[in-house]
Amino acid sequence: MSGKIGYALVSVLLVGYFVLAGHRGVVLIGQGTWVTVTFGVAVLVMPLIGAWFLWRTTRFARDAGRLAKELEAEGGLPVDDLPRTPSGRVERAAADAAFAARKAEAEARPGDWRCWFRLALAYHDARDTPRARKAMEHAIALRAGRS
């Protein structure tokens, strides 16, 4: 729960920043010189990009959370029993072994979002965040019927 509170707090702070930066961009545009208008437009673009990124990230987290709850209700979440280092990370050899099993499962049933969800968790345990995100996005798309 503290992760959700932290995410909400950071999101609210970012939205506040977007509003302040957007206001500053409007003020610059209102000055009317070619330099201030150029800077004003540039300042307005940054909050728009940030807001888009925040929206995509929030939607991804919400959709992944829904899949996790659904899979948990079905009893399909993998048991988190992998050995960990003193810092709390999953040991590399154990993560690689679990990854191999999850990859084989996803290859055997490529249309099953549950397999892709578990593969995303295995990528995460193996510290491959970009592939974990792509696998989770694929699981979300499969569940929504978009793939």
N, C-alpha and C positions, 0 to 999 in steps of 0.2 A: 504494500500500500504506500510506503514511503516513496517508492519510485514514481508512482502516479502523482503524488503530491509535488515532488520535485519537478517532474515534467510539466505539470500545470503551472507551477510558479515560474519556471523559466519561460514557458509559452506566454504567460501574461506579461512578463518583463520584455520579451521580444515584441509583442504587439504594442506595448507602450513605446518602445524604441521606434517601431515602424511609424507610429503616429507622429512622434516628435520629428523624425527625419522627413516624413512626408510634409509636415507643416513647414519645415525649413526649406524644402524644395519649392513649395508654393511661394514662400516669401522671396526666395531668390528669383523665381520667374517673374514675380510682381515688380522687381526692380527695373526690368525692361531692357537692359543692355544685352548685347549678344553674348557677352561672357557670363553674366549672371543667369540668363535664360538657359544657356548650355549647361552650366553647373546645376541649375535647378532641375532640369530634366534628368541629368545623371543621378542626382540625389533622389529623385522620385523613382527611378528604375530600381535602385538597390532595395528599398523596402518591398517593392512588388515581387522581386525575385525571392527575397526572404520570406514573404508571406506565402508564396507558392510552395517553397520548400517546407515550411512549417506545416502547411495543409497536407502535403503529400506524406510527410513523416507521421503526422497524427493519424491520417487515414490508414496508413500501413500498420501502425501499432494497434489501432482499434480492430482492424480486420484480422491480424495475427492473433490478438487476444481472443476474439470470437472463435477462431478455429481451435485454439488451445482449450477453451472451455468445452467446445463440442467434443473434441477428441478425449478430453478427460472424462466427460460424462459417459462416453462409450467404453472407457477403460483402455484406450489405445495409446495413451502417452507412454513413452519409454520410461522405465524405472531409472532414476538418477543414482546409479550405484557405481559409477566409474571412480577409480582411485584418483585422489587429488594431491597436488603439491601442497606444501605448507601455506602458500599464498592463496590457495583455494581454486587454482586452475586445474582443469582435468589434465592428468598425465598424458603426454604426447602419444606414447605407444598404445595406451588404452583408447584414446580418442581415434587414432588411426584404425584400430581394429573395429571399433563400433562404426566408424565411417564406412569401412568396406562392406559391412553387413547391410547398412542402410542404403548404400548405393546399389547393391545387388537387388535389394527389395524394390527400389524405385525403378530400376531397369526392367524388372520382371513385371511390374504393374505401373506403366508410365501414366496411365489415366487416373490413378487414385491419388487424390489430394492428401490423404493421410500419409502415404509413403513419402511424398514430397515434403510434408511438414516435418516428419521424423528425419529426413535427409537434411533439412535446413538446420535442425538441432544438432545433427552430427557435424555439419560444416562449422557451426558455431563452436562446438566443443573442440574442433580441430583448429580453431583460431583463423578460419578463412571467412571473414565477415562479408566480403563482397559476394561470394558464392552462396553464403547462407541467406543473404537478402534475396538474391535471384531465385533460389529454391523456394523461399517463403512466398515471394511474389507469384511464382508458378503455382504453388499450392492454393493461394488465394484465388487466382484466376480459374483454376480447375474447379474449386468449390463453387465459384460464382457462375460456372458454365461458360466462361469466356475462352477456354482453350480446348 
